[in-house]
Amino acid sequence: MKIHKKKRTYKRNIAKIGISFSILLIIGGIWQVIMEAKEMKMYTPVGEVLDINSHDMHLYRLGNGNNTIVFISGSGTPNSYTDFYYLQNELQQYAKTLSFDHAGFGWSKSTDSPRTVDNLVSDLHELFNKSNQSPPYILVAHSLASLEAIRYAQVYPDEIQGIILLDGGSPQYYVNDLEIKSLILNRFSAILRVTGINRALGNIGIKLPFIGENIRYESLPEDIKNIDEAMYYKFIGNNSNLDVLKHINKNAKIVIDNGYLQDIPLLILSSDSGNEWEKVQLELLNWSNDSTQRTIIDSKHYLHWSHKEIVVSEIVEFIKNISNNY
C-alpha cells in the first residue's frame, strides 16, 4: 500500500514540475513578444531603407574615397550595422563603405522569394542601383557569404574590383556540407528565442552565449550593444535563416557550375581552426589567378572582431594594392 502511495506521489510531483515548467515557458514566450515589439520601436533604422525586389532592405553608408567596400554578413547574423560597426568606422577614411541587412534580418523585411544565391545576388545588385552606387566594388564577405560574393563576381565581373573573404568556406566545402547540422542548430536557437530562454540568460549575465556572437557584443560601445542585443534576441534562429540553410548545397553547386573568377583579386583571411578548415581555405586559393590566403593565429570565426585590428590593416593594404593596379 505504501509503495502505491509513493508512486502516486512521485507521479504528482512530476506532473507539477511539468506544469510549472510549461507555465514558465508560456510566460517567457509572452515576455519575448512584448520585448521584441518594444525594442523595435526603440531602435529605428540607422541608415536607409529602400524597396528592393518588393521588400524593404536596409543599408548603412559611411566614409569617402575612390573605392567602395561592401560588407556582406554571414548566415544568421542578426544585424549588419552592429556586425561591421568597427570595420566601417575604421575604414571610412580609406573608402566609401556600405553594409546591408539580408531579407528577414536587422531592419530589412522578410520575403517570400527563396534564398537562392541568384536571388541574393539580385537583391544586392538592385540595392546598388536603387541607392545610386557606382561600381567597381570590393566585396568583403563573412562565412557563408563567400558564396554570395563569388556568385556576384560571376554574374557581374566588370563591377568587382576585388573580393575579401573573412573566414569564408569554399564552394567545394559547402556543396558537401551536411545541411542537417545547421538546420538542427537553427531550430534549437529558435526554441531558445521564442521561449525567452535566451533573454533570461542575458538578464543573469550570460550575454549572447552562442556561435561567437558574444565576441562582437563585448567589443561594442554601450549604445550599440543595446541594438546588437535586441537584434540577437529577435532574429537568432529565425525562419529567414532556415531558408538560407536549406539552400546551402544547391547554392554551392550553382557557384561551382559557373566557373572561377579568373583575374579578380581575392584575399582570404582565415581563422586558426585546425587542419580540416585549413584545407577548405586552401581550396579558395584556386578560385582566382590573383589570390592570397592568410591564417590569423588564435583567431575565431568572427575574426573581424577577435582580431579586428589585423583585419583592418589587411583590408587597407588590399585597397592600396588593387588601387595601384586597377
Backbone torsions as a table, in degrees:
resi	resn	phi	psi	omega
1	MET	NA	-43.7	178.7
2	LYS	-63.6	-35.3	179.1
3	ILE	-63.4	-43.3	179.1
4	HIS	-63.1	-40.1	178.1
5	LYS	-64.1	-40.4	178.6
6	LYS	-63.1	-40.8	179.1
7	LYS	-63.8	-43.2	179.9
8	ARG	-65.3	-40.4	178.2
9	THR	-63.5	-41.9	178.8
10	TYR	-62.3	-44.8	-179.8
11	LYS	-64.6	-39.2	178.6
12	ARG	-64.7	-40.8	179.2
13	ASN	-63.7	-42.3	177.4
14	ILE	-61.9	-42.8	179.9
15	ALA	-63.1	-41.9	178.7
16	LYS	-61.8	-43.0	178.9
17	ILE	-62.7	-42.6	179.4
18	GLY	-63.0	-42.7	179.4
19	ILE	-65.6	-44.2	179.9
20	SER	-61.2	-43.2	179.5
21	PHE	-63.8	-41.4	179.3
22	SER	-63.4	-40.8	178.7
23	ILE	-63.5	-41.2	178.4
24	LEU	-62.3	-40.8	178.9
25	LEU	-65.7	-38.8	178.6
26	ILE	-65.0	-45.3	177.8
27	ILE	-61.2	-43.2	178.2
28	GLY	-61.1	-39.0	178.4
29	GLY	-65.7	-41.8	178.0
30	ILE	-64.7	-44.1	177.3
31	TRP	-57.9	-42.3	179.5
32	GLN	-61.8	-46.0	-179.0
33	VAL	-62.7	-44.7	-179.2
34	ILE	-63.5	-44.1	-177.8
35	MET	-69.3	-37.2	176.6
36	GLU	-57.5	-49.7	-178.3
37	ALA	-61.8	-41.9	179.8
38	LYS	-63.8	-45.3	-176.3
39	GLU	-69.1	-36.2	179.4
40	MET	-68.0	-26.7	174.3
41	LYS	-76.5	-34.1	-178.8
42	MET	-71.6	-40.5	-171.9
43	TYR	-110.2	85.9	-180.0
44	THR	-79.4	162.5	-173.6
45	PRO	-56.6	133.4	172.3
46	VAL	-96.8	103.8	-175.0
47	GLY	121.5	-138.2	-174.0
48	GLU	-125.4	153.8	173.4
49	VAL	-126.6	122.5	-176.5
50	LEU	-122.0	151.8	176.4
51	ASP	-80.3	110.0	-176.9
52	ILE	-121.5	116.7	178.9
53	ASN	49.2	45.5	174.5
54	SER	72.0	19.6	169.8
55	HIS	-146.5	150.8	-178.8
56	ASP	-71.8	135.2	174.3
57	MET	-128.2	139.6	-178.2
58	HIS	-98.1	138.5	171.1
59	LEU	-138.5	154.2	-179.5
60	TYR	-132.0	125.3	-179.3
61	ARG	-111.8	146.2	177.6
62	LEU	-156.8	138.0	172.5
63	GLY	102.7	172.6	180.0
64	ASN	-140.0	161.8	178.0
65	GLY	144.2	177.5	-178.6
66	ASN	-83.1	-17.8	-179.3
67	ASN	-103.8	152.5	177.3
68	THR	-122.5	117.3	178.8
69	ILE	-100.6	128.8	179.9
70	VAL	-116.4	118.9	-179.4
71	PHE	-92.7	131.5	-179.8
72	ILE	-120.1	116.9	-176.0
73	SER	-76.8	156.0	-179.0
74	GLY	-80.4	177.7	-177.7
75	SER	-59.0	127.9	174.0
76	GLY	81.1	-2.2	178.8
77	THR	-65.4	120.1	-170.7
78	PRO	-64.6	-33.9	-172.7
79	ASN	-153.9	122.6	-176.4
80	SER	-72.3	-31.5	-179.0
81	TYR	-59.9	-45.4	179.3
82	THR	-77.3	-35.0	-176.8
83	ASP	-66.5	-37.6	-178.9
84	PHE	-106.4	18.2	-177.3
85	TYR	-55.5	-50.6	-177.4
86	TYR	-65.4	-47.7	-176.9
87	LEU	-61.7	-43.7	-178.7
88	GLN	-65.4	-40.5	-179.9
89	ASN	-67.4	-39.1	-178.5
90	GLU	-75.2	-29.8	-174.3
91	LEU	-96.3	-3.1	-175.6
92	GLN	-62.3	-24.7	179.0
93	GLN	-79.2	-12.1	-177.3
94	TYR	-106.2	-22.8	-174.3
95	ALA	-164.6	164.9	166.0
96	LYS	-72.5	136.1	178.4
97	THR	-123.3	148.8	-178.8
98	LEU	-143.4	128.3	170.2
99	SER	-121.4	157.0	-177.8
100	PHE	-149.7	154.8	176.5
101	ASP	-95.0	129.6	171.8
102	HIS	-63.1	158.9	180.0
103	ALA	-55.9	130.8	178.1
104	GLY	88.6	7.4	178.8
105	PHE	-131.9	157.5	176.0
106	GLY	53.1	-128.3	-179.3
107	TRP	-100.1	17.6	174.5
108	SER	-99.4	138.7	179.4
109	LYS	-77.3	156.4	176.8
110	SER	-74.1	166.4	-178.3
111	THR	-141.2	153.8	175.5
112	ASP	-83.4	-8.9	179.3
113	SER	-69.0	124.7	-178.9
114	PRO	-56.6	146.6	-175.9
115	ARG	-86.7	55.6	172.0
116	THR	-74.4	157.8	-177.5
117	VAL	-64.0	-32.3	178.2
118	ASP	-70.5	-33.9	175.1
119	ASN	-70.1	-35.7	175.6
120	LEU	-63.0	-43.8	178.4
121	VAL	-64.8	-40.3	178.9
122	SER	-61.8	-43.0	177.6
123	ASP	-60.2	-45.3	-177.4
124	LEU	-66.7	-41.5	179.0
125	HIS	-63.8	-41.9	178.0
126	GLU	-66.4	-36.1	177.3
127	LEU	-62.7	-41.4	176.3
128	PHE	-60.5	-44.9	-177.8
129	ASN	-66.0	-45.9	-176.6
130	LYS	-68.3	-28.2	-178.5
131	SER	-97.2	9.5	176.4
132	ASN	59.1	40.8	174.6
133	GLN	-80.2	151.6	179.1
134	SER	-119.9	125.7	176.5
135	PRO	-70.7	164.4	10.2
136	PRO	-87.2	163.6	-178.8
137	TYR	-119.0	150.3	168.0
138	ILE	-105.0	113.6	-178.9
139	LEU	-89.9	127.1	176.8
140	VAL	-116.8	108.4	-170.3
141	ALA	-118.1	133.6	179.3
142	HIS	-101.8	135.4	169.4
143	SER	58.5	-126.7	-176.4
144	LEU	-61.2	-20.1	179.1
145	ALA	-64.3	-8.0	174.5
146	SER	-56.9	-37.5	178.6
147	LEU	-63.5	-43.0	-179.4
148	GLU	-64.4	-42.0	-179.0
149	ALA	-67.5	-45.4	-179.9
150	ILE	-64.9	-41.6	-179.4
151	ARG	-65.0	-39.0	177.8
152	TYR	-60.0	-42.5	179.8
153	ALA	-67.6	-28.4	175.4
154	GLN	-69.8	-41.7	-176.4
155	VAL	-79.4	-38.7	-176.9
156	TYR	-127.6	64.3	-175.3
157	PRO	-61.0	-31.7	-178.1
158	ASP	-73.2	-12.2	-178.8
159	GLU	-93.5	-6.8	-172.2
160	ILE	-108.1	122.7	178.1
161	GLN	-89.0	-27.8	178.9
162	GLY	178.2	166.1	179.7
163	ILE	-132.0	135.5	173.0
164	ILE	-120.9	125.7	179.5
165	LEU	-106.4	125.4	178.2
166	LEU	-99.7	96.1	-178.1
167	ASP	51.4	43.1	177.2
168	GLY	-79.7	155.7	174.6
169	GLY	-92.0	154.5	177.3
170	SER	-78.5	153.2	174.5
171	PRO	-57.1	-35.9	178.3
172	GLN	-62.2	-36.2	177.9
173	TYR	-69.3	-46.8	-175.4
174	TYR	-70.9	-26.7	-179.7
175	VAL	-68.9	-23.9	-179.6
176	ASN	-108.3	-1.2	-177.1
177	ASP	-65.2	138.8	178.1
178	LEU	-76.2	102.7	-177.5
179	GLU	-59.4	-29.0	-174.9
180	ILE	-58.8	-34.1	178.9
181	LYS	-61.4	-46.9	-179.2
182	SER	-68.1	-36.3	-179.9
183	LEU	-66.2	-40.3	178.6
184	ILE	-64.6	-44.2	178.2
185	LEU	-61.9	-39.8	178.9
186	ASN	-60.9	-47.0	-178.2
187	ARG	-68.1	-37.2	176.6
188	PHE	-63.2	-44.4	178.3
189	SER	-63.1	-36.9	179.6
190	ALA	-63.8	-40.5	179.1
191	ILE	-62.4	-45.5	179.3
192	LEU	-62.6	-33.3	-178.7
193	ARG	-73.8	-54.4	-171.6
194	VAL	-69.8	-23.5	178.5
195	THR	-88.4	-4.9	-179.7
196	GLY	80.0	6.4	-178.8
197	ILE	-64.5	-43.4	177.3
198	ASN	-56.6	-43.2	-178.3
199	ARG	-67.2	-39.1	178.6
200	ALA	-65.0	-41.2	177.0
201	LEU	-60.5	-40.7	178.5
202	GLY	-61.9	-38.0	-178.6
203	ASN	-69.1	-19.5	177.4
204	ILE	-102.9	13.9	172.1
205	GLY	99.7	0.5	177.3
206	ILE	-96.6	86.6	-173.3
207	LYS	-85.2	127.2	172.4
208	LEU	43.6	66.3	-168.2
209	PRO	-80.4	-6.2	-170.7
210	PHE	-114.3	155.3	170.7
211	ILE	45.5	34.4	171.6
212	GLY	82.3	1.0	-179.3
213	GLU	-62.0	-28.6	-177.5
214	ASN	-65.5	-26.7	179.5
215	ILE	-62.8	-45.7	178.1
216	ARG	-66.2	-47.9	-174.8
217	TYR	-56.0	-44.9	-175.8
218	GLU	-68.2	-19.2	-176.1
219	SER	-97.5	-6.3	-175.2
220	LEU	-85.7	152.6	171.1
221	PRO	-61.2	156.3	-172.4
222	GLU	-56.2	-43.9	-177.4
223	ASP	-67.9	-34.1	179.1
224	ILE	-76.9	-29.5	174.9
225	LYS	-56.2	-41.2	-178.3
226	ASN	-61.8	-41.4	177.3
227	ILE	-65.9	-45.6	-178.8
228	ASP	-59.9	-43.1	-179.8
229	GLU	-63.8	-46.0	179.9
230	ALA	-62.1	-41.8	179.5
231	MET	-65.3	-40.3	178.0
232	TYR	-61.4	-48.0	-178.3
233	TYR	-64.8	-26.6	-178.3
234	LYS	-86.2	-36.1	-166.7
235	PHE	-112.9	-14.2	-175.2
236	ILE	-63.0	129.8	179.4
237	GLY	70.5	26.4	-177.0
238	ASN	-83.5	175.0	-174.8
239	ASN	-70.9	-26.9	177.2
240	SER	-64.3	-41.2	176.7
241	ASN	-68.1	-36.3	177.2
242	LEU	-58.1	-40.9	179.5
243	ASP	-65.2	-39.0	176.4
244	VAL	-61.3	-46.8	-176.5
245	LEU	-64.4	-33.1	179.5
246	LYS	-67.5	-17.5	-176.6
247	HIS	-106.0	7.1	-174.7
248	ILE	-55.9	-54.9	-175.5
249	ASN	-63.6	-43.6	-179.7
250	LYS	-66.1	-41.2	179.1
251	ASN	-63.2	-41.9	178.5
252	ALA	-62.9	-38.9	179.6
253	LYS	-65.9	-38.2	177.0
254	ILE	-60.1	-44.9	179.7
255	VAL	-62.6	-46.4	-179.8
256	ILE	-61.9	-41.4	-176.9
257	ASP	-68.4	-16.8	-175.6
258	ASN	-104.8	9.5	165.8
259	GLY	85.9	173.8	-172.1
260	TYR	-83.8	174.6	-170.3
261	LEU	-93.5	5.3	179.1
262	GLN	57.4	-115.4	-172.7
263	ASP	-104.1	13.9	177.4
264	ILE	-68.0	123.1	-179.3
265	PRO	-58.5	134.7	-176.8
266	LEU	-134.4	120.6	175.8
267	LEU	-111.5	126.4	-177.5
268	ILE	-113.2	110.1	176.5
269	LEU	-102.7	121.2	-168.4
270	SER	-118.8	147.0	173.3
271	SER	-79.4	159.0	-179.7
272	ASP	-88.1	76.9	-169.2
273	SER	-116.6	22.9	174.2
274	GLY	101.9	172.1	-173.2
275	ASN	-64.5	-38.4	-178.4
276	GLU	-65.2	-42.7	179.4
277	TRP	-69.2	-32.0	176.8
278	GLU	-61.9	-38.0	177.0
279	LYS	-62.1	-40.6	178.4
280	VAL	-62.7	-41.2	-179.4
281	GLN	-67.2	-36.7	178.4
282	LEU	-70.0	-29.1	174.9
283	GLU	-61.5	-35.1	-178.9
284	LEU	-65.9	-28.4	179.1
285	LEU	-56.1	-32.1	-176.5
286	ASN	-77.6	-3.1	-177.4
287	TRP	-83.2	-4.3	175.3
288	SER	-149.7	148.6	174.6
289	ASN	-74.5	-12.6	-178.9
290	ASP	-124.6	71.9	-173.6
291	SER	-125.2	149.0	177.8
292	THR	-138.2	139.1	178.9
293	GLN	-125.7	135.6	176.6
294	ARG	-136.0	129.4	173.6
295	THR	-93.3	126.1	179.1
296	ILE	-91.3	114.5	-173.4
297	ILE	-62.3	135.3	177.2
298	ASP	64.1	20.3	-179.9
299	SER	-87.7	164.6	178.3
300	LYS	-108.6	175.4	-179.1
301	HIS	-58.9	-40.1	173.5
302	TYR	-84.8	62.7	-174.3
303	LEU	-67.6	-20.0	175.3
304	HIS	-73.6	-0.4	170.0
305	TRP	-117.5	-41.6	-178.8
306	SER	-67.8	-30.7	178.8
307	HIS	-137.7	55.9	-170.5
308	LYS	-64.0	-35.7	-178.9
309	GLU	-66.3	-40.5	178.8
310	ILE	-64.7	-42.8	179.8
311	VAL	-61.4	-43.3	178.3
312	VAL	-59.9	-46.9	-178.1
313	SER	-64.3	-36.3	177.3
314	GLU	-66.2	-40.7	179.4
315	ILE	-67.0	-42.0	178.7
316	VAL	-61.0	-44.8	179.5
317	GLU	-64.2	-38.6	177.8
318	PHE	-62.7	-43.9	179.1
319	ILE	-60.1	-45.5	-179.3
320	LYS	-60.7	-43.9	-176.6
321	ASN	-66.4	-46.4	-176.6
322	ILE	-75.6	-26.7	177.3
323	SER	-66.0	-35.6	179.2
324	ASN	-71.2	-26.4	-175.3
325	ASN	-102.8	-8.6	-172.9
326	TYR	-81.7	NA	NA
